[in-house]
């Protein structure tokens, strides 16, 4: 019932708040109450990117490994795998940078009126002679061939200069 959602919310908020003791408590309360460990593991995968993100990119690896471990061995043996992951997440630095930036991109797409801007010609592949003659791929700079960073636009013209990590584009 509702307690299922209340407990997962408490677990998330305890990890987000870096409280390892409360995180373990809510995890144990769920598992000892019969919660599906794979449900908890799936929620941890989401938490790894949503709440920890680039502050600790290995968090996602931890979460996927925990999910796989739970899938392989099941309860009760997988409880310690989930406990390790939960404590790791509670102790990890947190960042919502990617979560927020992706939200800004989605908002930009939702708020756009009319047809979406075309992919710039230099970013398009030219698998046929016709496409090549139409200018597909023309002027594209293949970064690995250069010693220095390449100056090149990757967004459509009307979004040039947009930084989804810093602003909302509507």
Residue, then its C-alpha position, 0 to 999 in steps of 0.5 A: x500500500x501507501x507504506x511501500x511508497x513512503x518507505x522508498x521515499x524515506x530511503x531516497x531522502x536519507x541517502x540524499x541527505x547523506x544519513x547512512x544510518x537512516x538509509x540502512x534502517x529504511x532499506x532493512x525495513x523494506x527488505x524485512x517487510x518483504x519488498x522485492x530486492x530488485x525493485x529497490x535495486x532499480x530505484x538505486x540505479x535511478x538514484x545513482x544518476x539523478x542524485x549523485x550524477x557526475x559528482x561520483x560517476x562510479x555510483x552508476x556502476x555500483x548500482x548496476x552491479x548491485x542490481x545484477x548481484x541481486x538478480x543472480x543470488x536473490x534474498x536473503x543473500x543479496x541484502x548485504x549487496x543492497x546495504x553496501x550500495x545504500x551506504x556508498x550512496x549515502x556517503x557519496x557526494x551529490x550532484x544534480x547537474x546532469x539531471x537539471x541540464x537534461x530537464x532544460x533540454x526537455x523543456x526547450x524541446x517542449x516549448x519549441x514552436x514549429x518544426x524542430x531545427x534541422x541537423x546542421x549539414x556538417x554533422x550529417x553522414x553522407x553514405x551516398x554520393x547524392x548526400x555528399x553532393x548536397x553538402x552532407x558532412x562538408x566541413x566536419x572536423x574529425x576531432x581525433x585527427x587534431x592535437x588541439x581542441x577543434x572549434x566547431x558548432x554542434x547545435x542547430x543555428x537557432x540554439x547556438x550559444x545555448x548552455x543547458x547546464x546554466x540556463x533554460x532555453x525556451 
